[in-house]
Amino acid sequence: MMNDTVCGTEELLKETPEDVTVIINGHDYPAKKGEIMLEVAIREGIEIPHLCYEASLSPYGACRLCMVEKRCRGGSEMVTSCTLRAEEGLDIVTDSPEILRHRKMILELYLAEAPKSGVIKSLAARYGVTKTRFFKKTDKDDPLGNKCILCGLCVRVCNELMGAGVISFVNRGPYTVVSTPFSGENPACLGCKACVSVCPTRAIEAEDSGDERIMKSWGETKVKMRQCPVCGNYYLPDSLSEKAYAKINPPLSKKIQDMCPKCRSRNIAEKEISASSGRQ
């Protein structure tokens, strides 16, 4: 029994990430071996601008804004901090002249790609970029309001996390956009609004109207909402709730499933109070 315990402890120790020291802008910081350097910087309050990073998804490196200068053996190279992993003695600079020139150029490109995005304008202004030399891509009929930078976060969260596959990249080159098939309604949509939550430029819009959730950016896709039988409020898309409840084991009773979170909590609390009074 003792040997099993010791072996188990040894295995646990092996799985625990090793503590390392990394260097950011000439200062030492603690990190876990293999930790994403962008996360280290965020934790330590060091500014590295980024748009396509989402902790719930694997690093992607699409926006190129989080580039840093990695110094090694007397030389240096530019790498994305969201894909760079911590290791002992890793030395990076987040604000070298070359890095700042790169960021300003990227922000100019984004001002052209998403000229209506307040997020992009604000971020660019922080780096002294208020106008772009590039042709502004505007389309009065763009369902994303000329705010999309094609970072891919919405596509990835819809496919990788939600498993819905409602949206994807359409067309190629300068004509690439994010949309539903044929830019129309997609009945596969769960109405979860995960795409809305991860969009860094607030390009995606959704609206709850009566018993429907309207995903305005995705072909005006309409998703039926579930109504609470107690308070009468519409609170969750039917398709999303069915998918979620199917994974709960043991399953919830139909009565509890249909209630909104507020009424469900009240119902549980009332039962606990009643049971407690009975015991007394």
C-alpha positions, 0 to 999 in steps of 0.5 A: 500500500505504501509503495502504491502511495509513493508511486502515485505521489511521484507520478503527480510530481512529474505531471506538475509543471516545473517553475521557471524564470523568464525575462520580459523587458529586462526583468525576471518573472516566475512562470510555469514551464510551457505556459503561454507567454502572453498569459504570463505578461497579462498576469504581470500587468505587462501590456501586449496588445492582442485580438485573436487570443482566447483562453478557451481555445488553442493559440492561433496567432492570427492577429499578429498584434502580440508579436514580441522580440525573442532574444537568443544567442546574440540575435533576435526574432519576432514571434507571437507571444500567444504561441510562445511557451515559457522555458528557463531563461527565455528572454523577450522584449515587448516594446522594441522599436522594431516591434512598435513599427510592426504593431503600427503597420498592423493597426493601419491594416486593421483600420482599413479592414475594419474602418467602423470598429471603435475597438480598432480605432481606440487601440490604434490611437494608443499607438499614435495611429489615427489614419491608414495609408491603405484602401479602406474596405467598406460595404454598406451591406456588410452584416458585420458592420465593417468591423470584422478583422477575420481573426477567426475566433467566432468560427473556431468557438462555433466549430471547436467548442459548440460543435455547431459549425454554423459559420465559416470563412467564405470566399478567398483572398481580399473577398474573404468574409465570415458568414453562414452558407449562402449568407442566409439563415442557418437552422443549425444555430444554437443561439448560444451567442458564444460568437458574440462573446469572443468577437474582439471588435464587437462586430457580431450582433444578436437580439432577443425579441419575444420568443426568439433570439435573432442572430442579426449578423448570421442571415437574421437567423432566428432561434426559438427561446424557452419560456419559464412556466413560473415567471413567463420570461424567455431565458434560453434557446430551446436547441441550446438547452436541449443540448446542455440537458442531454449531458446531465446525468442523472437527468433533471426533472422536466419541471426543473428543466423548464424553469429559468435559473432564477425560478429554479434557484427559488424552487430549490431554496424553498424545498430546502427550507421546507425540508429543514423545517420538517426536520426541526 
